[in-house]
Amino acid sequence: MTMSHTTLSRTYVIAEAGVNHDGRVDDALALIDAVAAAGADCVKFQTFRADALASAHAPKADYQKRTTQAEESQREMLARLELPRDAYPGLLTRARERGLAFLSTPFDGDSLRYLVELGLPCIKIGSGDLTNAPLLLELARTGRSVVLSTGMATLAEVEEALSVLAFGYAARVEAPSRQAFRAAWADAPTRAVLADKVVLLHCATEYPAPAVAANLRAIDTLAAAFGLPVGYSDHTLGIEIAVAAVARGAVMIEKHLTLDASRVGPDHAASLEPAEFGRMVQAIRNVESALGDGRKVPQPAELKNVAIARKSLVAARPIAAGETLTAENVTVKRPGGSLAPIVLWDLIGRTAARRYEADEAIEP
């Protein structure tokens, strides 16, 4: 999977399996099967070591407190959700067998290096690591493409993250520093390397996110600010916000999928079950086909209706040959295909070249 504008010729749908396997490999495999059946393009997981991701003092988010065991810490929760590293080759194989691309989000350098060793051509970076400059720099230096979520971020923070990526992708020789990153961003050729490497995802980091937090117009803002393809990572309930994002111009949709939304776990409640995910994919495909090419021209499906729906100039009553044409004896009626109504005023005052019966089309 590459991230060039030309590659993203249709909406790319990522099903976020994430940690909805609850640490069970069999469920991770079942999620891959469900993703394929739902019609997504890609299945995404999360790769981490609990002790490298969260300190012993890291609190849970409110949504995690609501959906997991209240007495456990964030690190304890994460430890339950880890997949063993030796499970990943089998997951990749299952994804390929099902015709899916495979993506994962690393949360630390060791996990990133493992995904690179597995041969993943693209890495997903979650919103929480948008400001993790060391991880972004290490990723860029691998040359892998990146899908970068921008939840919780300001435009300035997105720019700073992109400056780190530009510095790393361009293999600048200066020592890494904020000043060096800014210099890389200020250099147009260095900044240009991002075009085929990065997709930004607009996002609201809450699970589930209220519709009012979606702020879909920010898709336009990100695209205008950075000239990069922009998608949408959707955490709202239902499918309509994700579908609306496609109409808004999102080139990629990421949405959580679960086998059972009632299960205990941090993300199940904000995820779609397979049947609903499939309906979302179909709705996305319908919307993207409806977007068209933007040219305002008659569509093939409507050409047959032109003569039926439009009108022509006809005789309002019998008109004798040589009679003067007036607004009283010429009117507008269906069908179309003869003289268009716009020429009515050109006809008024002329004489009829022949006799017309009522409703007969006037000839030029």
C-alpha positions in Angstrom: 0.0 0.0 0.0 1.5 3.3 -1.1 0.0 6.7 -0.3 0.2 8.6 -3.5 -2.7 10.6 -4.8 -3.0 8.4 -7.8 -3.1 5.2 -5.7 -6.0 6.5 -3.7 -8.4 6.5 -6.7 -11.3 5.4 -4.6 -12.1 5.7 -0.9 -9.7 3.4 1.0 -11.6 1.7 3.9 -9.6 0.5 6.9 -11.3 -1.7 9.4 -9.7 -1.1 12.8 -9.6 -4.4 14.5 -7.3 -2.7 17.0 -7.5 -4.6 20.3 -11.0 -5.9 19.8 -9.4 -9.4 19.8 -9.0 -9.0 23.6 -5.6 -10.6 23.4 -6.9 -13.8 21.8 -5.3 -14.9 18.5 -8.3 -16.9 17.4 -10.4 -13.7 17.7 -7.8 -11.7 15.8 -8.1 -14.2 12.9 -11.9 -14.1 13.1 -11.7 -10.3 12.9 -9.7 -10.6 9.7 -12.3 -12.9 8.2 -15.1 -10.4 9.2 -13.2 -7.5 7.7 -12.9 -9.3 4.4 -16.6 -10.3 4.4 -17.6 -6.7 5.1 -15.8 -5.4 2.0 -13.0 -3.3 3.5 -9.7 -2.8 1.8 -7.4 -3.2 4.9 -7.4 -4.6 8.4 -5.5 -2.8 11.1 -4.2 -3.9 14.5 -2.2 -2.3 17.3 1.3 -3.4 18.1 2.7 -2.6 21.5 4.3 -3.8 24.8 2.3 -2.6 27.7 5.3 -1.8 29.8 6.8 0.3 27.0 3.5 2.1 26.2 2.3 3.2 29.7 4.0 3.9 33.0 2.7 2.3 36.1 1.0 5.6 37.0 -0.8 6.2 33.7 -4.5 6.7 34.4 -7.2 5.3 32.2 -9.3 7.5 30.0 -12.9 8.0 31.1 -14.2 5.8 28.3 -11.7 3.0 29.3 -13.0 3.2 32.9 -16.6 2.8 31.6 -15.8 -0.2 29.4 -13.2 -2.2 31.3 -12.5 -3.5 34.8 -12.5 -0.5 37.2 -9.9 -1.9 39.5 -7.1 -2.5 36.9 -4.6 0.1 35.8 -4.1 1.2 32.2 -0.9 -0.9 32.0 -2.7 -3.9 33.4 -5.5 -3.4 30.8 -3.0 -3.1 28.0 -1.2 -6.2 29.1 -4.4 -8.2 28.7 -4.8 -6.8 25.2 -1.3 -7.6 23.8 -1.0 -10.0 21.0 2.0 -12.3 21.1 4.6 -11.3 18.5 4.7 -14.8 17.1 1.0 -14.4 16.1 1.7 -11.7 13.5 3.0 -13.9 10.6 -0.2 -15.9 10.8 -2.3 -12.7 10.8 -0.5 -11.4 7.8 -1.0 -14.7 6.0 -4.7 -14.7 6.8 -5.1 -11.2 5.6 -3.3 -12.0 2.3 -5.5 -15.0 1.8 -8.6 -12.8 2.3 -7.3 -10.2 -0.2 -6.7 -7.6 2.5 -3.9 -5.2 3.1 -2.4 -5.4 6.6 -1.7 -2.4 8.7 -0.8 -1.9 12.4 -0.1 1.0 14.7 3.1 0.7 16.8 3.3 2.6 20.1 7.0 2.4 20.7 10.3 2.0 18.7 10.6 -1.7 19.3 7.1 -2.3 17.9 7.9 -0.1 14.9 11.0 -2.0 14.1 9.1 -5.3 14.4 6.5 -4.2 11.9 9.3 -3.1 9.5 10.9 -6.5 9.9 7.6 -8.1 8.9 7.8 -6.1 5.7 4.9 -3.8 6.1 5.1 -1.0 3.5 3.0 1.4 5.5 2.7 2.2 9.2 -0.2 3.8 11.0 0.5 6.4 13.7 -2.2 7.0 16.1 -3.3 10.5 17.3 -1.6 10.0 20.7 1.8 9.8 19.0 1.4 12.8 16.7 3.7 14.7 19.0 6.1 11.7 19.5 8.9 13.2 17.4 11.4 10.4 18.1 9.0 7.7 16.9 8.0 9.8 13.8 11.7 10.3 13.0 12.5 6.7 13.3 9.6 5.8 11.1 10.5 8.2 8.4 14.1 7.0 8.3 12.7 3.5 7.5 11.2 5.0 4.3 7.8 3.4 5.0 4.7 5.3 4.1 2.6 6.6 7.0 -1.1 7.1 7.8 -1.0 9.9 10.4 -4.0 10.5 12.7 -4.4 14.1 13.9 -6.9 13.8 16.8 -6.5 16.3 19.6 -4.1 18.3 17.4 -3.9 21.9 16.3 -2.8 22.8 12.8 0.5 23.9 14.2 1.1 20.5 15.8 0.3 18.7 12.6 2.8 20.9 10.8 5.4 20.2 13.4 4.8 16.4 13.0 5.1 16.7 9.2 8.3 18.7 9.6 9.8 15.7 11.5 8.7 13.3 8.9 10.1 15.5 6.1 13.4 15.7 7.8 13.6 11.9 8.2 12.4 11.0 4.7 14.8 13.4 3.1 17.7 11.9 5.1 18.9 15.4 6.2 22.4 15.3 7.5 21.9 17.8 10.4 21.5 16.6 13.9 17.8 16.3 14.8 16.4 19.3 16.5 13.3 21.5 16.4 15.4 24.0 14.4 16.5 21.4 12.0 12.9 20.2 11.5 11.7 23.7 10.8 14.5 24.2 8.3 13.4 20.9 6.6 9.8 22.2 6.5 10.9 25.5 5.0 12.7 23.8 2.2 10.2 23.1 -0.6 12.0 20.1 -2.2 12.4 18.5 1.3 8.7 19.1 2.1 7.7 17.7 -1.3 8.9 14.2 -0.3 5.8 13.9 1.8 3.5 13.8 -1.2 3.9 10.1 -1.9 4.4 9.1 1.7 1.8 10.6 4.0 -2.0 10.5 4.4 -3.4 12.6 7.1 -6.5 11.4 9.0 -8.8 14.0 10.6 -10.0 12.5 13.9 -11.8 13.3 17.1 -10.2 11.3 19.9 -13.1 10.2 22.0 -14.8 6.8 22.2 -17.5 7.1 21.1 -17.2 10.6 19.8 -20.3 12.8 19.7 -21.4 13.9 16.2 -20.8 17.5 17.1 -17.1 16.7 17.6 -16.6 15.3 14.1 -16.0 18.8 12.6 -15.8 17.3 9.1 -15.0 20.7 7.6 -11.5 20.2 9.1 -10.9 17.7 6.3 -10.9 20.7 3.9 -8.7 22.7 6.2 -6.0 20.0 6.4 -6.1 19.4 2.7 -5.7 23.2 2.0 -3.0 23.6 4.6 -0.7 20.8 3.6 -1.6 19.7 0.1 -1.7 16.0 1.2 -4.5 13.4 0.9 -6.8 13.6 3.9 -9.0 10.9 5.3 -11.1 10.5 8.4 -10.8 8.2 11.4 -14.3 7.9 12.7 -15.2 7.2 16.3 -18.8 8.2 16.2 -21.6 5.7 16.6 -23.3 4.5 13.4 -22.2 5.0 9.9 -23.6 8.3 8.7 -20.7 10.5 9.8 -18.1 8.3 8.0 -20.3 8.3 4.8 -20.6 12.1 5.1 -16.8 12.4 5.3 -16.5 10.7 2.0 -18.9 13.2 0.5 -16.8 15.9 2.1 -13.7 14.6 0.3 -12.1 12.1 2.6 -9.9 9.7 0.6 -9.6 7.1 3.4 -12.0 6.0 6.1 -10.9 4.2 9.3 -13.5 2.7 11.5 -13.4 0.2 14.4 -14.9 -3.3 13.8 -15.8 -5.8 16.5 -17.3 -9.2 16.5 -19.6 -8.2 19.4 -20.1 -4.6 20.5 -21.4 -5.8 23.9 -18.1 -7.3 25.0 -16.1 -5.8 27.8 -13.1 -3.9 26.4 -12.0 -0.3 25.7 -13.1 -0.1 22.0 -16.0 -2.6 21.5 -18.8 -0.1 22.4 -17.5 2.4 19.8 -17.1 -0.2 17.1 -19.3 -1.5 14.3 -20.3 -5.2 14.2 -19.6 -6.9 10.8 -23.1 -6.5 9.2 -23.2 -2.8 10.0 -19.6 -2.3 8.8 -20.6 -3.9 5.6 -23.5 -1.5 5.2 -21.1 1.4 5.7 -18.8 0.1 3.0 -21.7 -0.2 0.6 -22.9 3.3 1.4 -19.4 4.6 0.9 -19.2 3.0 -2.5 -22.6 4.4 -3.4 -21.5 7.9 -2.3 -18.2 7.9 -4.1 -19.9 6.8 -7.3 -22.4 9.6 -6.9 -19.6 12.2 -6.6 -18.8 11.9 -10.3 -16.2 14.0 -12.1 -17.6 17.4 -11.3 -18.4 18.4 -14.9 -21.9 19.8 -15.3 -23.0 17.9 -18.4 -26.1 15.7 -19.1 -25.4 12.2 -17.8 -26.0 9.2 -20.0 -28.8 8.0 -17.8 -30.8 11.1 -18.3 -30.4 11.8 -22.0 -33.4 9.7 -22.9 -35.6 12.0 -20.9 -34.6 15.3 -22.5 -37.3 15.3 -25.1 -39.9 14.0 -22.6 -39.2 16.5 -19.8 -38.4 19.6 -21.8 -40.7 21.7 -23.9 -41.0 23.2 -27.3 -42.9 26.1 -29.0 -46.3 24.8 -30.3 -49.4 26.4 -31.7 -51.8 27.4 -29.0 -54.7 27.2 -31.5 -54.9 26.7 -35.2 -52.7 29.2 -37.0 -53.4 30.1 -40.7 -50.6 30.4 -43.2 -49.5 34.1 -43.3 -50.9 34.8 -39.9 -48.7 36.9 -37.5 -47.2 34.8 -34.7 -48.0 36.3 -31.3 -47.8 35.4 -27.6 -51.4 34.4 -27.9 -51.2 31.9 -30.7 -47.8 30.4 -29.8 -47.3 28.6 -26.4 -44.9 26.3 -24.6 -45.7 22.5 -24.2 -44.0 19.1 -24.0 -42.3 17.4 -25.8 -39.0 19.0 -26.3 -36.9 18.5 -29.4 -38.4 21.2 -31.6 -37.9 25.0 -31.2 -36.7 25.8 -27.7 -38.9 28.2 -25.6 -36.0 30.7 -25.5 -36.6 31.7 -29.2 -40.3 32.7 -28.5 -39.5 36.4 -28.6 -37.6 35.9 -31.9 -40.7 34.4 -33.5 -43.2 37.1 -32.3 -44.1 39.4 -35.2 -43.1 36.9 -37.9 -45.7 35.4 -40.2 -46.5 31.7 -40.3 -45.0 30.0 -43.3 -47.8 27.4 -43.4 -50.9 26.4 -41.5 -50.5 24.9 -38.0 -53.0 22.8 -36.1 -53.3 23.3 -32.3 -50.4 21.7 -30.4 -48.3 21.3 -33.6 -44.7 22.1 -33.2 -43.6 25.4 -34.7 -40.9 25.0 -37.3 -37.9 27.3 -37.7 
